[in-house]
């Protein structure tokens, strides 16, 4: 084996070794790339890096990320989740699992409006977990439902995962938004069916809202309040997504209108102030800076790995996999799923996906379908122990009497449900490809 390929393997080994001792992911990427890249082809690495980093960070499409993050954080400040959960809790009536289904629906809406997993899970955890515990919900089921619902924003557009995948795979953002819409709704539907079945099989796990609690508001008042609470964020999401998918506006333009629209929604709710604007801007800056720093460090690693012949190694690895392109895709998805136990989706996107891209393109695979599959599998990285961020976010706001093991146990059924969704999408590519083709993307 050539020395450069040995260095490529050592760079991956060192990356995981530094992760194991607790170094931040971005730094492990940069250190591994710089050290082994320098050993492989010397100071020329530092001549190549500036152009590579500038080429990635100057991408016009990436401007949509801070704008969508701003929209999400601003809507979080409007406390729409509080009002939505109250309304849906009453509308669920005597349905077993109704509150759980309400959490899925709110998670879906918050995911489409905010797209920020941490904000969604923290909000749902603070509002709903104590209420579910009071109503006698099975604790692991309550925790799992909150974690799973909070991650829906990573597959339901507009999603930062889809924006980055569009950049990596060379597809338009609008196409991937259209491709992910039905898989996201399908996954939400699977969660709802699971809770309904659980209500029939294990009714004590998901008891209904009590009659006394439901009678505090008339049906007419309930519908008026539902319209008042739900219509503004839904209208904003439809306007943003519709303009992108319909080809009326570019993703960046639509994101800027979404950011402005979020200010109007918060202002209409009477919760807008200079302090809210300041907090939103600071949070947006922190989140965007963190993402861009990881993106830059990933370029260092990717440049070194490719220069050391890492792509040739990956090609040879795929040659060992029997079964043609479908087996190659399954192998890639399995690797992404396993890596999701240990590292975040941003690193997986910029390290793993580009390595497989030449093989997939050579086989003329449908990149829109591939993108939807990757996004759905990447979403599971938020739920999979030991480093699933959704688990950490809920743990940070859960009451002290909630054991960590209850959170870990609760997400296991939802990981299984997500894998069912991946299997359905793999067997029926039209779930992802129908809408982009129907609108002529």
C-alpha positions in Angstrom: 0.0 0.0 0.0 1.4 3.5 -0.9 2.6 5.7 2.0 0.0 8.4 1.1 -2.8 5.9 1.5 -1.4 4.7 4.9 -1.5 8.4 5.9 -5.1 8.7 4.7 -6.1 5.8 6.9 -4.1 7.2 9.9 -5.9 10.6 9.4 -9.2 8.8 9.9 -7.9 6.8 12.9 -6.5 10.0 14.5 -9.8 11.8 13.9 -11.8 9.1 15.9 -9.1 8.9 18.5 -9.3 12.6 19.2 -13.1 12.4 19.3 -12.8 9.6 21.9 -10.7 11.8 24.2 -13.3 14.6 24.0 -11.8 17.1 21.6 -14.3 19.3 19.7 -15.2 17.9 16.3 -14.1 20.9 14.3 -10.7 20.9 15.9 -10.2 17.2 15.3 -11.0 17.7 11.6 -8.5 20.5 11.3 -5.7 18.9 13.3 -6.0 15.5 11.4 -6.1 17.3 8.1 -3.2 19.7 8.7 -0.9 17.1 10.3 -1.3 14.2 7.9 -1.8 16.5 4.9 1.5 18.2 5.7 3.2 14.8 6.1 1.8 13.7 2.8 2.5 16.6 0.5 4.3 19.3 2.5 3.8 23.1 2.5 1.8 23.0 -0.7 -1.2 22.1 1.5 -1.2 25.7 2.8 -1.1 27.1 -0.7 -4.2 25.1 -1.7 -6.3 25.7 1.5 -7.2 29.4 1.0 -8.7 28.9 -2.4 -10.6 25.8 -1.2 -12.0 27.6 1.8 -12.9 30.7 -0.1 -14.7 28.7 -2.8 -16.9 27.0 -0.2 -17.7 30.0 2.1 -18.3 32.4 -0.8 -21.2 30.2 -2.0 -24.2 32.4 -2.5 -26.7 29.7 -1.5 -25.2 29.5 2.0 -26.4 33.0 2.8 -29.8 31.3 3.3 -28.6 29.6 6.4 -28.3 32.6 8.7 -31.5 34.0 7.3 -33.5 30.8 8.0 -31.8 30.5 11.5 -32.9 34.1 12.2 -36.4 33.3 11.1 -36.4 30.2 13.4 -35.0 32.0 16.5 -37.3 34.9 16.1 -40.4 32.7 15.9 -39.1 30.8 19.0 -39.3 34.1 20.8 -43.0 34.5 19.9 -43.8 31.5 22.2 -46.1 30.1 19.5 -45.4 26.6 20.8 -46.9 27.4 24.2 -50.2 28.6 22.6 -50.3 25.8 20.0 -49.8 23.0 22.6 -52.6 24.5 24.7 -55.0 24.6 21.7 -54.1 21.1 20.5 -54.4 19.7 24.0 -58.0 20.8 24.1 -58.7 19.7 20.5 -57.3 16.2 21.1 -60.3 15.6 23.3 -60.7 12.1 24.7 -58.3 10.5 22.2 -55.8 8.2 23.7 -52.4 9.4 22.6 -53.9 12.8 21.6 -51.4 14.9 23.5 -48.6 12.9 22.0 -50.0 13.4 18.5 -50.3 17.1 19.4 -46.6 17.2 20.2 -45.8 15.6 16.8 -48.0 18.2 15.0 -46.4 21.1 16.9 -43.0 19.6 16.3 -43.8 19.4 12.6 -44.9 23.1 12.5 -42.0 24.3 14.7 -39.6 22.3 12.5 -41.0 23.9 9.4 -40.8 27.4 11.0 -37.7 27.2 13.1 -35.7 24.3 11.7 -33.6 24.4 14.9 -33.6 21.1 16.8 -32.3 22.5 20.1 -34.9 25.3 20.2 -37.8 22.9 19.3 -36.9 20.2 21.8 -36.1 22.6 24.7 -39.5 24.4 24.0 -41.5 21.2 23.8 -39.6 19.7 26.8 -40.4 22.8 29.0 -44.0 23.0 28.0 -45.2 19.5 27.5 -43.0 17.1 29.6 -44.3 18.3 33.0 -47.9 18.2 31.7 -47.5 14.7 30.3 -46.1 13.5 33.6 -49.1 15.0 35.4 -51.5 13.2 33.1 -49.9 9.9 33.7 -48.1 9.4 30.4 -45.5 6.5 30.3 -42.3 8.5 31.0 -40.1 6.9 28.3 -42.9 7.3 25.7 -43.3 11.0 26.7 -39.5 11.6 26.4 -39.2 9.7 23.1 -42.1 11.6 21.5 -40.7 15.0 22.5 -37.2 14.1 21.2 -38.5 12.6 17.9 -40.9 15.4 17.2 -38.2 18.0 17.8 -36.0 16.5 15.1 -38.7 16.7 12.4 -37.3 20.1 11.4 -34.2 18.4 9.9 -36.2 16.7 7.2 -39.2 19.0 6.8 -38.2 22.0 4.7 -36.8 24.6 5.0 -33.9 22.7 6.6 -30.3 23.5 6.9 -29.4 19.9 6.2 -31.1 20.2 2.8 -29.3 23.5 2.0 -25.9 22.0 2.7 -26.7 18.8 0.8 -27.8 20.9 -2.2 -24.4 22.5 -2.1 -22.5 19.2 -1.8 -24.6 17.2 -4.3 -24.8 20.0 -6.9 -28.6 20.2 -6.8 -30.9 23.2 -6.4 -32.2 24.0 -2.9 -35.8 24.2 -4.3 -35.5 20.7 -5.8 -34.4 19.2 -2.5 -37.0 21.1 -0.5 -39.7 19.6 -2.8 -38.1 16.1 -2.6 -38.0 16.2 1.2 -41.6 17.4 1.7 -43.4 14.1 1.3 -40.8 12.0 3.2 -41.0 14.4 6.1 -44.8 14.3 6.1 -44.6 10.5 5.8 -42.4 10.2 8.8 -44.7 12.5 10.8 -47.6 10.3 9.8 -45.7 7.1 11.0 -45.2 8.8 14.4 -48.9 9.6 14.6 -49.9 6.0 13.6 -47.5 4.6 16.2 -49.1 6.7 19.0 -52.7 5.7 17.9 -51.7 2.0 17.9 -50.0 2.5 21.3 -53.2 4.0 22.6 -55.1 0.9 21.6 -52.5 -1.7 22.7 -51.2 0.1 25.8 -53.9 2.7 26.8 -52.3 3.3 30.2 -49.1 4.6 28.4 -50.9 7.4 26.6 -54.1 8.4 28.6 -56.5 11.1 27.2 -56.9 14.6 28.5 -59.5 14.7 31.3 -63.0 15.9 30.6 -62.7 18.6 33.2 -59.7 20.0 31.5 -61.3 19.9 28.0 -64.4 21.7 29.1 -62.6 24.9 30.1 -63.1 26.3 26.5 -66.0 26.1 24.1 -65.6 24.6 20.6 -66.1 28.0 18.9 -63.5 29.7 21.2 -61.2 26.8 20.5 -61.4 27.2 16.7 -61.0 31.0 16.9 -57.9 30.6 19.1 -56.5 27.9 16.8 -56.8 30.1 13.8 -55.3 33.1 15.6 -52.3 31.0 16.9 -51.7 28.7 13.9 -52.4 30.8 10.8 -49.5 33.3 11.0 -46.7 30.7 11.2 -48.4 28.4 8.8 -48.9 31.3 6.3 -45.2 32.2 6.7 -44.0 28.7 6.0 -46.2 28.3 3.0 -45.1 31.6 1.6 -41.4 30.8 2.0 -41.6 27.2 0.8 -44.1 28.0 -2.0 -41.9 30.8 -3.4 -38.9 28.5 -3.5 -40.5 25.3 -4.7 -42.7 27.2 -7.2 -39.6 29.0 -8.6 -40.8 32.5 -7.7 -37.8 33.2 -5.5 -34.3 31.9 -5.0 -33.7 30.2 -1.6 -31.7 33.2 -0.3 -34.4 35.7 -1.4 -37.1 33.6 0.2 -35.1 33.2 3.4 -34.7 37.0 3.6 -38.5 37.4 3.2 -38.9 34.7 5.9 -36.7 36.6 8.3 -38.7 39.7 7.7 -42.0 37.8 8.0 -40.9 36.3 11.3 -40.4 39.8 12.7 -44.0 40.7 11.6 -45.4 37.5 13.1 -43.8 38.3 16.5 -44.9 41.9 16.2 -48.5 40.8 15.6 -48.3 38.6 18.7 -47.3 41.7 20.7 -44.0 40.2 21.8 -41.6 42.2 19.7 -39.0 44.4 21.3 -35.5 45.6 20.9 -34.2 43.0 23.4 -35.9 40.2 21.5 -34.3 41.5 18.2 -30.9 41.7 20.0 -31.2 38.2 21.5 -32.3 36.8 18.1 -29.4 38.4 16.3 -26.8 37.2 18.8 -28.2 33.6 18.7 -28.2 33.6 14.9 -24.6 34.8 14.9 -23.5 32.1 17.3 -25.3 29.3 15.5 -24.1 30.4 12.0 -20.5 31.0 13.2 -20.4 27.4 14.7 -21.7 25.9 11.5 -19.3 27.8 9.2 -16.3 27.0 11.5 -17.1 23.3 11.2 -17.6 23.7 7.4 -14.1 25.4 7.1 -12.4 22.7 9.3 -14.1 20.0 7.2 -12.5 21.4 4.1 -9.1 21.1 5.6 -9.7 17.4 6.3 -11.4 16.7 3.0 -8.6 18.4 1.0 -5.9 16.4 2.9 -7.8 13.1 2.6 -8.4 13.4 -1.1 -4.8 14.5 -1.7 -3.5 11.5 0.1 -5.5 9.1 -2.1 -8.5 8.6 0.2 -10.9 8.6 -2.7 -9.1 5.6 -4.3 -9.5 3.8 -1.0 -13.2 4.4 -0.9 -13.6 3.2 -4.5 -11.8 0.0 -3.6 -14.0 -0.4 -0.5 -17.1 -0.2 -2.7 -15.7 -2.8 -5.0 -15.9 -5.3 -2.1 -19.6 -4.7 -1.7 -21.7 -7.2 -3.9 -25.0 -6.3 -5.4 -24.4 -3.2 -7.6 -25.5 0.4 -7.0 -28.4 -0.5 -4.6 -26.0 -2.3 -2.3 -23.6 0.6 -2.6 -26.3 3.0 -1.5 -27.3 0.8 1.4 -23.7 0.5 2.5 -23.4 4.3 2.4 -26.6 4.8 4.4 -25.5 2.2 7.0 -22.2 4.0 7.4 -23.9 7.4 7.8 -26.3 5.8 10.4 -23.4 4.3 12.4 -21.4 7.6 12.3 -24.5 9.4 13.5 -24.0 7.7 16.9 -20.8 9.6 17.3 -20.6 12.8 15.2 -22.9 15.5 14.0 -24.7 15.7 10.7 -22.6 18.7 9.5 -19.4 16.7 9.8 -21.0 13.6 8.2 -22.3 15.7 5.3 -18.9 17.3 4.5 -16.7 14.2 5.2 -18.7 11.1 4.1 -21.1 12.3 1.4 -18.4 13.8 -0.9 -16.4 10.6 -0.8 -19.4 8.6 -2.1 -20.5 11.2 -4.6 -18.2 10.1 -7.6 -19.4 6.4 -7.2 -23.1 7.5 -7.2 -22.7 9.8 -10.1 -20.8 7.2 -12.1 -23.7 4.8 -11.6 -26.2 7.6 -12.7 -28.1 7.3 -9.4 -31.0 9.8 -8.9 -29.3 12.4 -6.8 -32.6 13.9 -5.7 -33.7 10.5 -4.2 -30.2 10.0 -2.7 -30.4 13.4 -1.0 -33.8 12.6 0.5 -32.4 9.3 1.8 -29.3 10.9 3.2 -31.4 13.6 5.0 -33.7 11.0 6.5 -30.8 9.0 7.8 -28.9 12.0 9.0 -32.0 13.0 11.1 -31.6 9.8 13.1 -28.1 11.1 14.3 -30.0 13.4 16.6 -31.7 10.5 18.3 -29.1 7.8 18.4 -27.2 7.3 21.7 -24.7 8.0 23.1 -24.2 11.4 21.4 -27.7 12.2 20.1 -28.1 15.9 20.6 -31.9 15.6 21.0 -31.2 13.5 24.1 -28.9 16.1 25.6 -31.3 19.0 24.8 -34.2 17.2 26.6 -31.9 16.2 29.5 -31.0 19.8 30.0 -34.6 20.9 30.6 -36.2 17.7 32.0 -37.2 17.7 35.7 -34.7 16.1 38.1 -37.0 13.2 38.7 -36.8 12.1 35.0 -33.9 9.5 34.8 -31.6 9.8 31.8 -32.3 6.1 31.0 -36.0 7.0 30.5 -35.0 9.4 27.7 -32.6 6.8 26.1 -35.3 4.1 26.3 -38.0 6.4 24.9 -36.1 7.2 21.6 -35.5 3.5 20.7 -39.0 2.9 19.1 -38.7 6.2 17.2 -35.3 5.2 15.8 -37.0 2.0 14.6 -39.8 4.1 13.0 -37.3 6.3 11.3 -35.6 3.2 9.8 -39.0 2.0 8.6 -39.4 5.4 6.8 -35.9 5.0 5.3 -36.8 1.5 4.0 -40.1 2.8 2.5 -38.3 5.7 0.8 -35.6 3.3 -0.5 -38.2 0.9 -1.9 -40.4 3.6 -3.4 -38.2 6.5 -4.7 -41.3 8.2 -6.1 -42.1 9.5 -2.5 -39.2 11.9 -3.0 -39.0 12.3 -6.7 -42.7 12.8 -7.6 -43.1 16.4 -6.5 -39.9 17.8 -8.1 -40.9 16.1 -11.4 -44.5 17.3 -11.1 -43.4 21.0 -10.8 -40.8 20.6 -13.5 -37.6 20.8 -11.4 
